Amino acid sequence: MRNLSKTLIRIFITSTMAIAFAYPSQAQIVKGEKSLGPKVGYVSKNKSAIAGLVFQYSFSNHFRISPELSYVFRNNDMDAFSFDINAHVPFGFTGEKVAFYPLAGLNYSSWSRHYRTQGTEFDSSDDVSTRTARFGMNLGAGFDLRCSESLKLSLEAKYVLMKGYSTAVITAGIAYVF
């Protein structure tokens, strides 16, 4: 599993670098720009994968809002649904192809803990779950790489501050810009 993660990271970095040097494009954020796309990554709370969909809307050249809906896959008898609303403050550099952005926002997560009933096998679907819903805060940063006028790649790291369920989240995404 660990080798697979390293291999996927290497493939993502290599493809990102290849695309970055192949296309003359700009990462300049313009007012009214929108993007939509999937994200995948890793969550430290239950040491599992996360997948979601993110939408971004730019209110100005240096401010955009980013709502995101995600699912944290079940591992260590825990899974979650998560909804984030983050504010990004992007700054373009390196010829305007790459943008760095700090982020801050709100999170609502509904975590499930699964317990096996006594006397059942591990693979059994006969379990009892307890759901805990909490609000939290997001703090982090990310990079956007503009591959073309209508395609961008992103890499983001954030920490979700939440009572009893704080976690680090690292994601990579691809988005259609319109």
PyMOL commands that set and color helices and strands:
alter all, ss='L'
color gray80, all
select helices_A, chain A and resi 2-22
alter helices_A, ss='H'
color red, helices_A
select strands_A, chain A and resi 34-43+48-60+63-75+78-88+91-93+98-116+127-148+151-161+167-177
alter strands_A, ss='S'
color yellow, strands_A
deselect
rebuild
show_as cartoon
